[in-house]
Amino acid sequence: MKKKYKKVIYIFSFIVLFSIIGGVVKYSLGYIDDNPDLYIPKTKNITI
């Protein structure tokens, strides 16, 4: 029985951690998309 509970706890903790990491990444990408001028460097136009 103890092994079964440990397995359930490990799976549950993995799902929670994966959800938190996924949420942070999704929020970060959305924030960068909303504010591109803060994160995407402006390049100078090169004329030949």
N, C-alpha and C positions, 0 to 999 in steps of 0.2 A: 504493500500500500504506500509506503514512504516514497518509493521510486516513482510511482504514478503521480503523487502530489508534486514531487520535485519537477517532473517533466511538465506538468500543467503550469507550474509557477514560472519555469524557464520560458515556455511558449508565450505566456501572458506578458512577461517582462520584455521579451523580444518585440512583441507587437506594440507595446506601449513606447518603447524606445524608438522603434522604426517610425511610428506615427509622429513623435515629437520631432525627430530629425527631418522627416518629410515635410512637416508643417513649417519648420524654420527655413528650409530650402525654398519652399513654395512662396513664403512671405518675402524672402530676400530677393528672389527673381522678380516678383511682382513689384517690389519697391524700386529695383533697378530699372525695370521697364517704365515705371511712372516718372523717374527722375534720371533720364539718360545723360543730361548735361553734367551731373555730378560724378559719374563713374566712367563715361566713355571719353577718353582724351580727344581733344580736337587736334587734327593734323593740319599742317600747313599745306596749301595747294602748291604742288610742284609744277612749274611751267617750263616747258622746254623751248 
